[in-house]
Amino acid sequence: MKNIKDLHVEKEILPLFDFVYNEFSRDALIELLSEIPGSVDEVLIRQQIIKDLMRNKALYAPASYYKSEFNDVYTYLENLRNRGTHLYGASLKIHLFFARTERSKDEGRLSQLIIFFYKIHQSYHLG
């Protein structure tokens, strides 16, 4: 084999493992399957990850969380990470106290985040 492209990862190998529900997970899976490991240890680690994916039947169960809800939570967390760099502790509390509309939106999105984590917990740790 001359290079990784000879494997046709996205066309022939990815469909064997592609049970993901969002593009972020698919990108991570493509990266896992198409990047060339730098050492024997990395090859062994990658093999173990693939074996675990194949062995864990719970991963193939249909998700009870909608793609749009996941994208809302992800976007919220990214925006929070980007906007909150200058507000901490008491400053953040004061800002949220006076920003009623923003606080109301944050409460809804945080509730959605909690539901998201709860469903992950149900699916993979209790199922």
C-alpha positions as CSV (number, residue, x, y, z in Angstrom):
1,M,0.0,0.0,0.0
2,K,1.4,3.3,-1.0
3,N,-0.7,5.6,1.1
4,I,-3.9,5.7,3.3
5,K,-6.0,6.8,0.3
6,D,-5.6,3.3,-1.1
7,L,-7.9,2.1,1.7
8,H,-10.9,4.2,0.6
9,V,-11.7,4.9,4.2
10,E,-14.8,7.0,3.8
11,K,-16.3,4.8,1.0
12,E,-15.5,1.3,2.2
13,I,-14.4,1.3,5.9
14,L,-16.5,4.1,7.4
15,P,-19.9,2.4,6.7
16,L,-18.9,-0.5,8.8
17,F,-18.6,1.7,11.9
18,D,-20.8,4.7,11.0
19,F,-23.7,4.6,13.5
20,V,-23.1,8.2,14.7
21,Y,-25.9,10.8,15.1
22,N,-24.0,14.0,14.4
23,E,-21.3,15.4,12.2
24,F,-18.9,15.9,15.1
25,S,-18.8,12.2,16.0
26,R,-18.5,11.3,12.3
27,D,-15.5,13.6,11.9
28,A,-13.9,12.0,15.0
29,L,-14.6,8.6,13.5
30,I,-13.1,9.5,10.1
31,E,-10.0,10.9,11.9
32,L,-9.7,7.7,13.9
33,L,-9.9,5.6,10.8
34,S,-7.8,7.7,8.4
35,E,-4.9,9.1,10.4
36,I,-1.8,7.1,10.3
37,P,-0.6,6.1,13.8
38,G,2.9,7.3,14.6
39,S,4.0,4.3,16.7
40,V,3.2,0.7,17.4
41,D,1.6,1.8,20.7
42,E,-0.7,4.1,18.9
43,V,-1.7,1.3,16.5
44,L,-2.5,-1.0,19.5
45,I,-4.5,1.8,21.1
46,R,-6.5,2.4,17.9
47,Q,-7.1,-1.3,17.5
48,Q,-8.5,-1.5,21.1
49,I,-10.8,1.5,20.4
50,I,-12.1,-0.3,17.2
51,K,-12.6,-3.6,19.1
52,D,-14.5,-1.7,21.9
53,L,-16.7,0.0,19.3
54,M,-17.5,-3.4,17.8
55,R,-18.1,-5.1,21.1
56,N,-20.4,-2.4,22.6
57,K,-23.9,-3.2,21.2
58,A,-25.4,-0.3,23.2
59,L,-23.7,2.1,20.9
60,Y,-25.9,0.9,18.0
61,A,-29.2,1.5,19.7
62,P,-31.2,4.4,18.3
63,A,-30.6,7.7,20.1
64,S,-33.5,9.2,21.9
65,Y,-32.0,12.6,21.5
66,Y,-32.7,14.7,18.4
67,K,-29.9,16.0,16.2
68,S,-31.3,19.5,16.4
69,E,-31.3,19.4,20.2
70,F,-27.7,18.2,20.2
71,N,-26.7,21.0,17.8
72,D,-28.5,23.6,20.1
73,V,-26.6,22.3,23.1
74,Y,-23.3,22.2,21.3
75,T,-23.8,25.7,19.9
76,Y,-24.7,27.0,23.4
77,L,-21.6,25.5,24.9
78,E,-19.4,26.9,22.2
79,N,-21.0,30.4,22.6
80,L,-20.7,30.2,26.4
81,R,-17.0,29.2,26.1
82,N,-16.3,32.1,23.7
83,R,-18.4,34.8,25.4
84,G,-17.7,34.0,29.1
85,T,-13.9,34.6,29.1
86,H,-14.2,38.0,30.7
87,L,-17.0,37.2,33.3
88,Y,-16.3,35.1,36.4
89,G,-17.7,34.7,39.8
90,A,-19.4,37.8,41.1
91,S,-19.1,39.6,37.8
92,L,-21.0,36.8,36.0
93,K,-23.7,36.7,38.7
94,I,-24.3,40.5,38.5
95,H,-24.4,40.2,34.7
96,L,-26.9,37.4,34.7
97,F,-29.0,39.1,37.4
98,F,-29.5,42.2,35.2
99,A,-29.7,40.3,31.9
100,R,-33.1,38.7,32.4
101,T,-33.6,37.6,28.8
102,E,-30.2,36.2,28.5
103,R,-30.6,34.4,31.9
104,S,-33.9,32.9,30.7
105,K,-32.3,31.6,27.5
106,D,-29.4,30.2,29.5
107,E,-31.7,28.4,31.9
108,G,-33.5,26.8,29.0
109,R,-30.2,25.7,27.4
110,L,-28.7,24.5,30.6
111,S,-31.9,22.4,31.1
112,Q,-31.4,21.0,27.6
113,L,-27.8,20.2,28.5
114,I,-28.8,18.3,31.6
115,I,-31.4,16.3,29.6
116,F,-28.7,15.5,27.1
117,F,-26.3,14.2,29.7
118,Y,-29.2,12.3,31.4
119,K,-30.0,10.5,28.2
120,I,-26.4,9.6,27.6
121,H,-26.3,8.2,31.1
122,Q,-29.5,6.2,30.4
123,S,-28.3,4.9,27.1
124,Y,-24.8,3.9,27.8
125,H,-24.5,3.3,31.5
126,L,-27.9,1.8,32.4
127,G,-28.7,0.1,29.1
